[in-house]
Structure formats: C-alpha cells, structure tokens
Amino acid sequence: MTIHLFSILLLLVQLLALQKPQNEINRQGMTVSHRLIAPEGYTRPDATAYGNYLRDFPVKAHGTSVLTYNGQVSSLNPYSKAVLDLPLERQDLLQCADAVMYLRADYLKNNKLEDKIGFHFVSGLYCDYASYKKGFRYTAQGKWLKTAQASSSEQTFKNYLRLVYGYASTLSLDKELKKVPAGISPSVGDVFIRGGSPGHCFVVMDVVKNAQNDVLFALAQGFMPSQNVHIVHHGHSLWFRLGTDYTGNLPYGELIAPKYLKRHF
C-alpha cells in the first residue's frame, strides 16, 4: 500500500514537472531576440532586413510596467512580457496601428530608404515623407499642398509621424497591407490586423521553428489610450502558433488567425 502511494506521488511530481512552463525570458537581454528565449528544439530562421531590425529592437529593463501616455499603469500590463524602448509622448498619439507605422517608418529612415516612407489616411490621401520634407502639408480643406519650408530635421520626422497618427488608423493600414497567402507561415514584420473603429493589430516581432517546421511567433501591440508598445503573452506562453484559437486568452486574441495576417510587401 505504501509503495503504491509512493508511485502515485512520484507520477504526480513528474506530471507537474512536465506542465511547468519553460523559462522564456532572459532578464539581462536588451533586444527582442536576446530577451525572448526560443523553446527547446526551436531556432530562429533567417529574416528580412526589416525582420532583423525588429529582432534587434531595444527593450526596456525586465519588469518595466506598461504605462499609458499620462503615466498610469496600463490595464494591459498583466499581458506584457517586455516593453519596447520607443518614444511615448505625453499625448494620446501612439496607438495600435501607429505602433506598426512607427516601426516601419523608423526602419526605412534608419536604412536610408526615406523615399519609401508613406501611409494612406483614412480619407485615401497618400501622405509620403519625401513630400513632407519638401514642405507639403495636409490642409484644413483636405488638400496636400506645399505650405512650409523644406526640412530634413529630426523634428520634421516627428511632426510627420504625428500627422500620420492623426489621420491614419487600422482602417487605412488594413487596406494598404498585402494579404499573406493561405498556408504561408508568419514572418517577422507581418501584421495581424482587422480594420475598424475600433480595430486592432499585432506585429510579429520574432519567429522560431523546429526541425518539423512547427512555427511559433512572438507579438507586440500598441493600444488605446496611447501606451508603451509591448510583447504580449496568452497566459501560458509568449509564443503563439497559427491555427490556435486565442479568443479569451488575450484582448483581441481572435485576430491571431490566418485570415487577418498581412505584410508590408
């Protein structure tokens, strides 16, 4: 009887050990790929230049809370695994689609591809940074006219992004991104998006896969009101798998599905 009870207890201990979540965070890591630990047996496949930019994106110190633009701890803080180290102004500007557009624009600017920076407003007008640098501005009449002096300063770039944040949204971003064909796994830089008022989106910040080509990915999001962009988790892990239903595990978790997967090119 004693031996039988010991066997049962040993089995329970083994089961609990199997269920114990793997450590997924390197507390000393200061970039996305250094902070996020790939599950055992998984490695990071090659990514595009933009994908490598996202993997190398700096993160704040481990344990940093997600704050809203007015300094309050966000209600989404419990869903955060890491906070991206990007500017958060004291205005309600940087929301979910804005975060995606910021990352894309910042990558293009830092790689001397400024002529490719441009986003559509909800109205349909295309607001490109090359024209903005030349002095073109969006007027109260809804026209795109040259009304300012040409400038390539850092402040000009910030002002351009503020303009985009004000007139673009998930509605416009959803239309200009390209649908990822069925059966294609997510790549770093892809976006899960549903346009709406409100809509929402997540950006794929990292991807890992194993020898059986099982692909897992990590996601970041901005939110309303404007707050720190952060890597999310679904309760059991920060790694997601396409085809799994995350409804109820994360706000807007239903968007992590093939039909919402898009990319910039």
Secondary structure, DSSP 8 states (H G I E B T S, - for coil): -HHHHHHHHHHHHHHHHHHS----B-TT--BHHHHB---TT-B-----HHHHHHHT-BB--TT---BBTTS-B-TTGGGEEEEB-----SSTT--HHHHHHHHHHHHHHHTT-GGG-EEE-TTS-EEEHHHHHTTEEE-TTS-EEE-S-----HHHHHHHHHHHHHH--HHHHHHHSEE--TT----TT-EEEE-STT-EEEEEEEEEE-TT--EEEEEEE--SS-B--EEE--SS-S-B-TT---TTTSTTGGG-SGGGEEE--
